[in-house]
Amino acid sequence: MSALEDVKDVLRDTLQLGARADAFDASTPLFGSLPEFDSMAVVTVITALEERFDFVVDDDEITAEVFETVGSLAEFVESKT
């Protein structure tokens, strides 16, 4: 499975998006565009990604650019694995 598909799965599960996540692609905007994706959801998604992929996200790695789109989040995951 690709990082993009893995990230979509994490978003689907943590934000309870159901089938809506199936339509996501790399250019789908996240923070500020999805009502479910607020600052608290960022923490939940980070925790889920850390657990699923067995890496640690440092505080200084949490930037708006990382959470701009599904693709930018997938690229971040790829860089950590």
PyMOL Python script that loads the backbone (N, CA, C, O; Angstrom):
from pymol import cmd

cmd.read_pdbstr("""\
ATOM      1  N   MET A   1       0.856  -1.182   0.000  1.00  0.00           N
ATOM      2  CA  MET A   1       0.000   0.000   0.000  1.00  0.00           C
ATOM      3  C   MET A   1       0.897   1.240   0.000  1.00  0.00           C
ATOM      4  O   MET A   1       1.940   1.262   0.654  1.00  0.00           O
ATOM      5  N   SER A   2       0.487   2.248  -0.726  1.00  0.00           N
ATOM      6  CA  SER A   2       1.284   3.469  -0.813  1.00  0.00           C
ATOM      7  C   SER A   2       1.085   4.336   0.420  1.00  0.00           C
ATOM      8  O   SER A   2       0.113   4.178   1.159  1.00  0.00           O
ATOM      9  N   ALA A   3       2.011   5.245   0.626  1.00  0.00           N
ATOM     10  CA  ALA A   3       1.899   6.172   1.762  1.00  0.00           C
ATOM     11  C   ALA A   3       0.620   6.988   1.647  1.00  0.00           C
ATOM     12  O   ALA A   3      -0.025   7.283   2.653  1.00  0.00           O
ATOM     13  N   LEU A   4       0.251   7.353   0.418  1.00  0.00           N
ATOM     14  CA  LEU A   4      -0.976   8.138   0.223  1.00  0.00           C
ATOM     15  C   LEU A   4      -2.191   7.353   0.707  1.00  0.00           C
ATOM     16  O   LEU A   4      -3.045   7.893   1.410  1.00  0.00           O
ATOM     17  N   GLU A   5      -2.265   6.082   0.331  1.00  0.00           N
ATOM     18  CA  GLU A   5      -3.396   5.248   0.764  1.00  0.00           C
ATOM     19  C   GLU A   5      -3.371   5.024   2.269  1.00  0.00           C
ATOM     20  O   GLU A   5      -4.417   5.025   2.917  1.00  0.00           O
ATOM     21  N   ASP A   6      -2.189   4.836   2.822  1.00  0.00           N
ATOM     22  CA  ASP A   6      -2.061   4.669   4.273  1.00  0.00           C
ATOM     23  C   ASP A   6      -2.535   5.925   5.011  1.00  0.00           C
ATOM     24  O   ASP A   6      -3.249   5.832   6.010  1.00  0.00           O
ATOM     25  N   VAL A   7      -2.138   7.084   4.517  1.00  0.00           N
ATOM     26  CA  VAL A   7      -2.555   8.346   5.146  1.00  0.00           C
ATOM     27  C   VAL A   7      -4.069   8.516   5.030  1.00  0.00           C
ATOM     28  O   VAL A   7      -4.717   8.960   5.978  1.00  0.00           O
ATOM     29  N   LYS A   8      -4.629   8.171   3.886  1.00  0.00           N
ATOM     30  CA  LYS A   8      -6.093   8.246   3.737  1.00  0.00           C
ATOM     31  C   LYS A   8      -6.784   7.343   4.757  1.00  0.00           C
ATOM     32  O   LYS A   8      -7.800   7.722   5.340  1.00  0.00           O
ATOM     33  N   ASP A   9      -6.232   6.155   4.971  1.00  0.00           N
ATOM     34  CA  ASP A   9      -6.804   5.236   5.964  1.00  0.00           C
ATOM     35  C   ASP A   9      -6.753   5.840   7.368  1.00  0.00           C
ATOM     36  O   ASP A   9      -7.731   5.772   8.113  1.00  0.00           O
ATOM     37  N   VAL A  10      -5.617   6.428   7.724  1.00  0.00           N
ATOM     38  CA  VAL A  10      -5.487   7.044   9.048  1.00  0.00           C
ATOM     39  C   VAL A  10      -6.475   8.198   9.183  1.00  0.00           C
ATOM     40  O   VAL A  10      -7.134   8.323  10.215  1.00  0.00           O
ATOM     41  N   LEU A  11      -6.588   9.032   8.170  1.00  0.00           N
ATOM     42  CA  LEU A  11      -7.543  10.148   8.216  1.00  0.00           C
ATOM     43  C   LEU A  11      -8.975   9.637   8.317  1.00  0.00           C
ATOM     44  O   LEU A  11      -9.775  10.171   9.085  1.00  0.00           O
ATOM     45  N   ARG A  12      -9.296   8.603   7.545  1.00  0.00           N
ATOM     46  CA  ARG A  12     -10.647   8.023   7.578  1.00  0.00           C
ATOM     47  C   ARG A  12     -10.979   7.545   8.989  1.00  0.00           C
ATOM     48  O   ARG A  12     -12.063   7.813   9.506  1.00  0.00           O
ATOM     49  N   ASP A  13     -10.036   6.836   9.605  1.00  0.00           N
ATOM     50  CA  ASP A  13     -10.292   6.254  10.912  1.00  0.00           C
ATOM     51  C   ASP A  13     -10.292   7.293  12.030  1.00  0.00           C
ATOM     52  O   ASP A  13     -11.186   7.289  12.877  1.00  0.00           O
ATOM     53  N   THR A  14      -9.304   8.179  12.041  1.00  0.00           N
ATOM     54  CA  THR A  14      -9.176   9.111  13.158  1.00  0.00           C
ATOM     55  C   THR A  14     -10.199  10.234  13.104  1.00  0.00           C
ATOM     56  O   THR A  14     -10.649  10.719  14.143  1.00  0.00           O
ATOM     57  N   LEU A  15     -10.569  10.651  11.892  1.00  0.00           N
ATOM     58  CA  LEU A  15     -11.538  11.753  11.757  1.00  0.00           C
ATOM     59  C   LEU A  15     -12.947  11.243  11.497  1.00  0.00           C
ATOM     60  O   LEU A  15     -13.882  12.031  11.353  1.00  0.00           O
ATOM     61  N   GLN A  16     -13.097   9.923  11.438  1.00  0.00           N
ATOM     62  CA  GLN A  16     -14.392   9.285  11.193  1.00  0.00           C
ATOM     63  C   GLN A  16     -15.049   9.838   9.926  1.00  0.00           C
ATOM     64  O   GLN A  16     -16.198  10.279   9.943  1.00  0.00           O
ATOM     65  N   LEU A  17     -14.291   9.803   8.831  1.00  0.00           N
ATOM     66  CA  LEU A  17     -14.754  10.360   7.562  1.00  0.00           C
ATOM     67  C   LEU A  17     -15.518   9.356   6.716  1.00  0.00           C
ATOM     68  O   LEU A  17     -16.223   9.744   5.785  1.00  0.00           O
ATOM     69  N   GLY A  18     -15.392   8.088   7.022  1.00  0.00           N
ATOM     70  CA  GLY A  18     -16.091   7.077   6.238  1.00  0.00           C
ATOM     71  C   GLY A  18     -15.694   7.125   4.772  1.00  0.00           C
ATOM     72  O   GLY A  18     -14.525   7.325   4.444  1.00  0.00           O
ATOM     73  N   ALA A  19     -16.663   6.942   3.900  1.00  0.00           N
ATOM     74  CA  ALA A  19     -16.416   6.876   2.463  1.00  0.00           C
ATOM     75  C   ALA A  19     -15.933   8.197   1.878  1.00  0.00           C
ATOM     76  O   ALA A  19     -15.386   8.211   0.774  1.00  0.00           O
ATOM     77  N   ARG A  20     -16.118   9.301   2.584  1.00  0.00           N
ATOM     78  CA  ARG A  20     -15.635  10.594   2.071  1.00  0.00           C
ATOM     79  C   ARG A  20     -14.140  10.553   1.783  1.00  0.00           C
ATOM     80  O   ARG A  20     -13.669  11.194   0.843  1.00  0.00           O
ATOM     81  N   ALA A  21     -13.395   9.803   2.586  1.00  0.00           N
ATOM     82  CA  ALA A  21     -11.943   9.724   2.408  1.00  0.00           C
ATOM     83  C   ALA A  21     -11.559   9.016   1.114  1.00  0.00           C
ATOM     84  O   ALA A  21     -10.447   9.206   0.623  1.00  0.00           O
ATOM     85  N   ASP A  22     -12.452   8.205   0.553  1.00  0.00           N
ATOM     86  CA  ASP A  22     -12.153   7.498  -0.692  1.00  0.00           C
ATOM     87  C   ASP A  22     -11.909   8.472  -1.842  1.00  0.00           C
ATOM     88  O   ASP A  22     -11.160   8.161  -2.768  1.00  0.00           O
ATOM     89  N   ALA A  23     -12.525   9.629  -1.790  1.00  0.00           N
ATOM     90  CA  ALA A  23     -12.396  10.623  -2.863  1.00  0.00           C
ATOM     91  C   ALA A  23     -11.144  11.486  -2.713  1.00  0.00           C
ATOM     92  O   ALA A  23     -10.834  12.277  -3.604  1.00  0.00           O
ATOM     93  N   PHE A  24     -10.428  11.348  -1.615  1.00  0.00           N
ATOM     94  CA  PHE A  24      -9.230  12.155  -1.392  1.00  0.00           C
ATOM     95  C   PHE A  24      -8.135  11.765  -2.379  1.00  0.00           C
ATOM     96  O   PHE A  24      -7.959  10.590  -2.702  1.00  0.00           O
ATOM     97  N   ASP A  25      -7.408  12.764  -2.847  1.00  0.00           N
ATOM     98  CA  ASP A  25      -6.194  12.511  -3.616  1.00  0.00           C
ATOM     99  C   ASP A  25      -5.098  13.406  -3.053  1.00  0.00           C
ATOM    100  O   ASP A  25      -5.311  14.083  -2.047  1.00  0.00           O
ATOM    101  N   ALA A  26      -3.942  13.417  -3.681  1.00  0.00           N
ATOM    102  CA  ALA A  26      -2.800  14.149  -3.141  1.00  0.00           C
ATOM    103  C   ALA A  26      -3.069  15.645  -3.007  1.00  0.00           C
ATOM    104  O   ALA A  26      -2.474  16.305  -2.155  1.00  0.00           O
ATOM    105  N   SER A  27      -3.947  16.179  -3.831  1.00  0.00           N
ATOM    106  CA  SER A  27      -4.200  17.629  -3.786  1.00  0.00           C
ATOM    107  C   SER A  27      -5.351  18.030  -2.869  1.00  0.00           C
ATOM    108  O   SER A  27      -5.677  19.213  -2.774  1.00  0.00           O
ATOM    109  N   THR A  28      -5.965  17.071  -2.197  1.00  0.00           N
ATOM    110  CA  THR A  28      -7.078  17.386  -1.300  1.00  0.00           C
ATOM    111  C   THR A  28      -6.577  18.206  -0.118  1.00  0.00           C
ATOM    112  O   THR A  28      -5.709  17.752   0.627  1.00  0.00           O
ATOM    113  N   PRO A  29      -7.122  19.419   0.060  1.00  0.00           N
ATOM    114  CA  PRO A  29      -6.678  20.258   1.182  1.00  0.00           C
ATOM    115  C   PRO A  29      -7.159  19.697   2.520  1.00  0.00           C
ATOM    116  O   PRO A  29      -8.233  19.103   2.610  1.00  0.00           O
ATOM    117  N   LEU A  30      -6.348  19.895   3.550  1.00  0.00           N
ATOM    118  CA  LEU A  30      -6.682  19.391   4.882  1.00  0.00           C
ATOM    119  C   LEU A  30      -6.972  20.532   5.856  1.00  0.00           C
ATOM    120  O   LEU A  30      -8.103  21.008   5.957  1.00  0.00           O
ATOM    121  N   PHE A  31      -5.931  20.959   6.569  1.00  0.00           N
ATOM    122  CA  PHE A  31      -6.128  21.924   7.656  1.00  0.00           C
ATOM    123  C   PHE A  31      -6.763  23.211   7.135  1.00  0.00           C
ATOM    124  O   PHE A  31      -6.242  23.846   6.218  1.00  0.00           O
ATOM    125  N   GLY A  32      -7.878  23.580   7.722  1.00  0.00           N
ATOM    126  CA  GLY A  32      -8.600  24.769   7.304  1.00  0.00           C
ATOM    127  C   GLY A  32      -9.660  24.497   6.253  1.00  0.00           C
ATOM    128  O   GLY A  32     -10.486  25.362   5.963  1.00  0.00           O
ATOM    129  N   SER A  33      -9.644  23.295   5.679  1.00  0.00           N
ATOM    130  CA  SER A  33     -10.621  22.959   4.641  1.00  0.00           C
ATOM    131  C   SER A  33     -11.605  21.874   5.075  1.00  0.00           C
ATOM    132  O   SER A  33     -12.767  21.884   4.669  1.00  0.00           O
ATOM    133  N   LEU A  34     -11.141  20.954   5.890  1.00  0.00           N
ATOM    134  CA  LEU A  34     -12.027  19.921   6.435  1.00  0.00           C
ATOM    135  C   LEU A  34     -12.488  20.349   7.814  1.00  0.00           C
ATOM    136  O   LEU A  34     -11.659  20.581   8.694  1.00  0.00           O
ATOM    137  N   PRO A  35     -13.790  20.457   8.021  1.00  0.00           N
ATOM    138  CA  PRO A  35     -14.266  20.875   9.345  1.00  0.00           C
ATOM    139  C   PRO A  35     -13.788  19.960  10.468  1.00  0.00           C
ATOM    140  O   PRO A  35     -13.582  20.411  11.595  1.00  0.00           O
ATOM    141  N   GLU A  36     -13.612  18.671  10.163  1.00  0.00           N
ATOM    142  CA  GLU A  36     -13.183  17.706  11.170  1.00  0.00           C
ATOM    143  C   GLU A  36     -11.705  17.856  11.529  1.00  0.00           C
ATOM    144  O   GLU A  36     -11.261  17.353  12.561  1.00  0.00           O
ATOM    145  N   PHE A  37     -10.947  18.546  10.681  1.00  0.00           N
ATOM    146  CA  PHE A  37      -9.502  18.610  10.855  1.00  0.00           C
ATOM    147  C   PHE A  37      -9.110  19.925  11.520  1.00  0.00           C
ATOM    148  O   PHE A  37      -8.621  20.853  10.875  1.00  0.00           O
ATOM    149  N   ASP A  38      -9.338  19.972  12.821  1.00  0.00           N
ATOM    150  CA  ASP A  38      -8.988  21.156  13.607  1.00  0.00           C
ATOM    151  C   ASP A  38      -7.693  20.886  14.365  1.00  0.00           C
ATOM    152  O   ASP A  38      -7.055  19.853  14.164  1.00  0.00           O
ATOM    153  N   SER A  39      -7.310  21.804  15.225  1.00  0.00           N
ATOM    154  CA  SER A  39      -6.033  21.658  15.923  1.00  0.00           C
ATOM    155  C   SER A  39      -5.990  20.408  16.815  1.00  0.00           C
ATOM    156  O   SER A  39      -4.937  19.784  16.951  1.00  0.00           O
ATOM    157  N   MET A  40      -7.098  20.049  17.407  1.00  0.00           N
ATOM    158  CA  MET A  40      -7.125  18.829  18.216  1.00  0.00           C
ATOM    159  C   MET A  40      -6.996  17.587  17.339  1.00  0.00           C
ATOM    160  O   MET A  40      -6.373  16.603  17.739  1.00  0.00           O
ATOM    161  N   ALA A  41      -7.579  17.630  16.156  1.00  0.00           N
ATOM    162  CA  ALA A  41      -7.491  16.500  15.234  1.00  0.00           C
ATOM    163  C   ALA A  41      -6.055  16.303  14.754  1.00  0.00           C
ATOM    164  O   ALA A  41      -5.632  15.175  14.504  1.00  0.00           O
ATOM    165  N   VAL A  42      -5.307  17.396  14.624  1.00  0.00           N
ATOM    166  CA  VAL A  42      -3.896  17.288  14.222  1.00  0.00           C
ATOM    167  C   VAL A  42      -3.157  16.391  15.209  1.00  0.00           C
ATOM    168  O   VAL A  42      -2.401  15.508  14.805  1.00  0.00           O
ATOM    169  N   VAL A  43      -3.373  16.614  16.486  1.00  0.00           N
ATOM    170  CA  VAL A  43      -2.712  15.810  17.519  1.00  0.00           C
ATOM    171  C   VAL A  43      -3.128  14.345  17.397  1.00  0.00           C
ATOM    172  O   VAL A  43      -2.289  13.450  17.503  1.00  0.00           O
ATOM    173  N   THR A  44      -4.397  14.101  17.179  1.00  0.00           N
ATOM    174  CA  THR A  44      -4.905  12.737  17.044  1.00  0.00           C
ATOM    175  C   THR A  44      -4.311  12.053  15.821  1.00  0.00           C
ATOM    176  O   THR A  44      -3.930  10.884  15.885  1.00  0.00           O
ATOM    177  N   VAL A  45      -4.231  12.774  14.712  1.00  0.00           N
ATOM    178  CA  VAL A  45      -3.674  12.209  13.481  1.00  0.00           C
ATOM    179  C   VAL A  45      -2.181  11.919  13.661  1.00  0.00           C
ATOM    180  O   VAL A  45      -1.696  10.867  13.245  1.00  0.00           O
ATOM    181  N   ILE A  46      -1.461  12.844  14.275  1.00  0.00           N
ATOM    182  CA  ILE A  46      -0.031  12.624  14.515  1.00  0.00           C
ATOM    183  C   ILE A  46       0.179  11.370  15.355  1.00  0.00           C
ATOM    184  O   ILE A  46       1.031  10.542  15.033  1.00  0.00           O
ATOM    185  N   THR A  47      -0.583  11.229  16.416  1.00  0.00           N
ATOM    186  CA  THR A  47      -0.471  10.053  17.283  1.00  0.00           C
ATOM    187  C   THR A  47      -0.762   8.776  16.505  1.00  0.00           C
ATOM    188  O   THR A  47      -0.048   7.783  16.646  1.00  0.00           O
ATOM    189  N   ALA A  48      -1.809   8.801  15.685  1.00  0.00           N
ATOM    190  CA  ALA A  48      -2.163   7.623  14.887  1.00  0.00           C
ATOM    191  C   ALA A  48      -1.064   7.280  13.888  1.00  0.00           C
ATOM    192  O   ALA A  48      -0.752   6.106  13.691  1.00  0.00           O
ATOM    193  N   LEU A  49      -0.472   8.297  13.255  1.00  0.00           N
ATOM    194  CA  LEU A  49       0.619   8.057  12.313  1.00  0.00           C
ATOM    195  C   LEU A  49       1.842   7.485  13.025  1.00  0.00           C
ATOM    196  O   LEU A  49       2.485   6.563  12.522  1.00  0.00           O
ATOM    197  N   GLU A  50       2.160   8.035  14.198  1.00  0.00           N
ATOM    198  CA  GLU A  50       3.304   7.528  14.969  1.00  0.00           C
ATOM    199  C   GLU A  50       3.116   6.060  15.325  1.00  0.00           C
ATOM    200  O   GLU A  50       4.049   5.264  15.228  1.00  0.00           O
ATOM    201  N   GLU A  51       1.902   5.708  15.738  1.00  0.00           N
ATOM    202  CA  GLU A  51       1.630   4.323  16.132  1.00  0.00           C
ATOM    203  C   GLU A  51       1.639   3.388  14.931  1.00  0.00           C
ATOM    204  O   GLU A  51       2.192   2.290  14.999  1.00  0.00           O
ATOM    205  N   ARG A  52       1.034   3.817  13.844  1.00  0.00           N
ATOM    206  CA  ARG A  52       0.926   2.952  12.662  1.00  0.00           C
ATOM    207  C   ARG A  52       2.280   2.708  12.000  1.00  0.00           C
ATOM    208  O   ARG A  52       2.576   1.593  11.571  1.00  0.00           O
ATOM    209  N   PHE A  53       3.097   3.755  11.919  1.00  0.00           N
ATOM    210  CA  PHE A  53       4.353   3.652  11.179  1.00  0.00           C
ATOM    211  C   PHE A  53       5.583   3.553  12.075  1.00  0.00           C
ATOM    212  O   PHE A  53       6.708   3.458  11.582  1.00  0.00           O
ATOM    213  N   ASP A  54       5.373   3.574  13.376  1.00  0.00           N
ATOM    214  CA  ASP A  54       6.449   3.411  14.351  1.00  0.00           C
ATOM    215  C   ASP A  54       7.568   4.437  14.168  1.00  0.00           C
ATOM    216  O   ASP A  54       8.743   4.085  14.054  1.00  0.00           O
ATOM    217  N   PHE A  55       7.176   5.708  14.145  1.00  0.00           N
ATOM    218  CA  PHE A  55       8.150   6.801  14.153  1.00  0.00           C
ATOM    219  C   PHE A  55       7.689   7.851  15.138  1.00  0.00           C
ATOM    220  O   PHE A  55       6.574   7.780  15.655  1.00  0.00           O
ATOM    221  N   VAL A  56       8.545   8.829  15.399  1.00  0.00           N
ATOM    222  CA  VAL A  56       8.230   9.904  16.337  1.00  0.00           C
ATOM    223  C   VAL A  56       8.263  11.226  15.577  1.00  0.00           C
ATOM    224  O   VAL A  56       9.183  11.486  14.800  1.00  0.00           O
ATOM    225  N   VAL A  57       7.257  12.052  15.808  1.00  0.00           N
ATOM    226  CA  VAL A  57       7.192  13.372  15.199  1.00  0.00           C
ATOM    227  C   VAL A  57       7.628  14.385  16.254  1.00  0.00           C
ATOM    228  O   VAL A  57       7.010  14.495  17.313  1.00  0.00           O
ATOM    229  N   ASP A  58       8.686  15.115  15.959  1.00  0.00           N
ATOM    230  CA  ASP A  58       9.152  16.167  16.854  1.00  0.00           C
ATOM    231  C   ASP A  58       8.271  17.400  16.712  1.00  0.00           C
ATOM    232  O   ASP A  58       7.702  17.647  15.649  1.00  0.00           O
ATOM    233  N   ASP A  59       8.161  18.168  17.786  1.00  0.00           N
ATOM    234  CA  ASP A  59       7.312  19.361  17.775  1.00  0.00           C
ATOM    235  C   ASP A  59       7.661  20.314  16.641  1.00  0.00           C
ATOM    236  O   ASP A  59       6.771  20.914  16.039  1.00  0.00           O
ATOM    237  N   ASP A  60       8.945  20.457  16.347  1.00  0.00           N
ATOM    238  CA  ASP A  60       9.345  21.405  15.308  1.00  0.00           C
ATOM    239  C   ASP A  60       9.045  20.905  13.895  1.00  0.00           C
ATOM    240  O   ASP A  60       9.220  21.647  12.928  1.00  0.00           O
ATOM    241  N   GLU A  61       8.595  19.653  13.765  1.00  0.00           N
ATOM    242  CA  GLU A  61       8.206  19.107  12.464  1.00  0.00           C
ATOM    243  C   GLU A  61       6.736  19.365  12.153  1.00  0.00           C
ATOM    244  O   GLU A  61       6.289  19.149  11.026  1.00  0.00           O
ATOM    245  N   ILE A  62       5.994  19.820  13.137  1.00  0.00           N
ATOM    246  CA  ILE A  62       4.566  20.052  12.952  1.00  0.00           C
ATOM    247  C   ILE A  62       4.379  21.460  12.390  1.00  0.00           C
ATOM    248  O   ILE A  62       4.393  22.451  13.119  1.00  0.00           O
ATOM    249  N   THR A  63       4.205  21.512  11.066  1.00  0.00           N
ATOM    250  CA  THR A  63       4.046  22.793  10.388  1.00  0.00           C
ATOM    251  C   THR A  63       2.772  22.792   9.550  1.00  0.00           C
ATOM    252  O   THR A  63       2.214  21.740   9.239  1.00  0.00           O
ATOM    253  N   ALA A  64       2.333  23.977   9.196  1.00  0.00           N
ATOM    254  CA  ALA A  64       1.151  24.107   8.342  1.00  0.00           C
ATOM    255  C   ALA A  64       1.386  23.440   6.987  1.00  0.00           C
ATOM    256  O   ALA A  64       0.456  22.894   6.395  1.00  0.00           O
ATOM    257  N   GLU A  65       2.628  23.482   6.495  1.00  0.00           N
ATOM    258  CA  GLU A  65       2.934  22.892   5.192  1.00  0.00           C
ATOM    259  C   GLU A  65       2.724  21.379   5.199  1.00  0.00           C
ATOM    260  O   GLU A  65       2.239  20.812   4.220  1.00  0.00           O
ATOM    261  N   VAL A  66       3.083  20.735   6.289  1.00  0.00           N
ATOM    262  CA  VAL A  66       2.916  19.282   6.379  1.00  0.00           C
ATOM    263  C   VAL A  66       1.443  18.913   6.284  1.00  0.00           C
ATOM    264  O   VAL A  66       1.096  17.905   5.670  1.00  0.00           O
ATOM    265  N   PHE A  67       0.586  19.709   6.880  1.00  0.00           N
ATOM    266  CA  PHE A  67      -0.841  19.391   6.942  1.00  0.00           C
ATOM    267  C   PHE A  67      -1.670  20.174   5.928  1.00  0.00           C
ATOM    268  O   PHE A  67      -2.887  20.295   6.072  1.00  0.00           O
ATOM    269  N   GLU A  68      -1.006  20.702   4.906  1.00  0.00           N
ATOM    270  CA  GLU A  68      -1.710  21.479   3.881  1.00  0.00           C
ATOM    271  C   GLU A  68      -2.615  20.598   3.020  1.00  0.00           C
ATOM    272  O   GLU A  68      -3.775  20.936   2.784  1.00  0.00           O
ATOM    273  N   THR A  69      -2.080  19.471   2.552  1.00  0.00           N
ATOM    274  CA  THR A  69      -2.845  18.558   1.694  1.00  0.00           C
ATOM    275  C   THR A  69      -2.598  17.114   2.117  1.00  0.00           C
ATOM    276  O   THR A  69      -1.696  16.818   2.901  1.00  0.00           O
ATOM    277  N   VAL A  70      -3.419  16.234   1.581  1.00  0.00           N
ATOM    278  CA  VAL A  70      -3.212  14.809   1.824  1.00  0.00           C
ATOM    279  C   VAL A  70      -1.842  14.400   1.273  1.00  0.00           C
ATOM    280  O   VAL A  70      -1.139  13.598   1.889  1.00  0.00           O
ATOM    281  N   GLY A  71      -1.468  14.944   0.130  1.00  0.00           N
ATOM    282  CA  GLY A  71      -0.187  14.627  -0.481  1.00  0.00           C
ATOM    283  C   GLY A  71       1.000  15.094   0.344  1.00  0.00           C
ATOM    284  O   GLY A  71       1.990  14.375   0.479  1.00  0.00           O
ATOM    285  N   SER A  72       0.903  16.301   0.897  1.00  0.00           N
ATOM    286  CA  SER A  72       2.022  16.799   1.711  1.00  0.00           C
ATOM    287  C   SER A  72       2.161  15.977   2.975  1.00  0.00           C
ATOM    288  O   SER A  72       3.278  15.761   3.446  1.00  0.00           O
ATOM    289  N   LEU A  73       1.056  15.511   3.537  1.00  0.00           N
ATOM    290  CA  LEU A  73       1.118  14.647   4.717  1.00  0.00           C
ATOM    291  C   LEU A  73       1.718  13.295   4.346  1.00  0.00           C
ATOM    292  O   LEU A  73       2.509  12.736   5.107  1.00  0.00           O
ATOM    293  N   ALA A  74       1.344  12.766   3.179  1.00  0.00           N
ATOM    294  CA  ALA A  74       1.904  11.480   2.722  1.00  0.00           C
ATOM    295  C   ALA A  74       3.418  11.619   2.474  1.00  0.00           C
ATOM    296  O   ALA A  74       4.181  10.710   2.801  1.00  0.00           O
ATOM    297  N   GLU A  75       3.844  12.727   1.910  1.00  0.00           N
ATOM    298  CA  GLU A  75       5.276  12.959   1.689  1.00  0.00           C
ATOM    299  C   GLU A  75       6.026  13.013   3.018  1.00  0.00           C
ATOM    300  O   GLU A  75       7.138  12.496   3.131  1.00  0.00           O
ATOM    301  N   PHE A  76       5.417  13.639   4.016  1.00  0.00           N
ATOM    302  CA  PHE A  76       6.022  13.685   5.335  1.00  0.00           C
ATOM    303  C   PHE A  76       6.174  12.278   5.909  1.00  0.00           C
ATOM    304  O   PHE A  76       7.224  11.933   6.452  1.00  0.00           O
ATOM    305  N   VAL A  77       5.129  11.478   5.788  1.00  0.00           N
ATOM    306  CA  VAL A  77       5.182  10.092   6.284  1.00  0.00           C
ATOM    307  C   VAL A  77       6.293   9.330   5.574  1.00  0.00           C
ATOM    308  O   VAL A  77       7.064   8.616   6.214  1.00  0.00           O
ATOM    309  N   GLU A  78       6.377   9.481   4.249  1.00  0.00           N
ATOM    310  CA  GLU A  78       7.432   8.798   3.488  1.00  0.00           C
ATOM    311  C   GLU A  78       8.814   9.205   3.969  1.00  0.00           C
ATOM    312  O   GLU A  78       9.724   8.378   4.027  1.00  0.00           O
ATOM    313  N   SER A  79       8.975  10.486   4.315  1.00  0.00           N
ATOM    314  CA  SER A  79      10.286  10.955   4.765  1.00  0.00           C
ATOM    315  C   SER A  79      10.663  10.409   6.142  1.00  0.00           C
ATOM    316  O   SER A  79      11.841  10.366   6.494  1.00  0.00           O
ATOM    317  N   LYS A  80       9.663   9.995   6.916  1.00  0.00           N
ATOM    318  CA  LYS A  80       9.903   9.482   8.263  1.00  0.00           C
ATOM    319  C   LYS A  80      10.085   7.962   8.291  1.00  0.00           C
ATOM    320  O   LYS A  80      10.600   7.415   9.266  1.00  0.00           O
ATOM    321  N   THR A  81       9.668   7.286   7.229  1.00  0.00           N
ATOM    322  CA  THR A  81       9.728   5.816   7.235  1.00  0.00           C
ATOM    323  C   THR A  81      10.885   5.302   6.413  1.00  0.00           C
ATOM    324  O   THR A  81      11.080   4.090   6.312  1.00  0.00           O
TER     325      THR A  81
END
""", "prot")
cmd.dss("prot")
cmd.show_as("cartoon", "prot")
cmd.util.cbc("prot")
cmd.orient("prot")
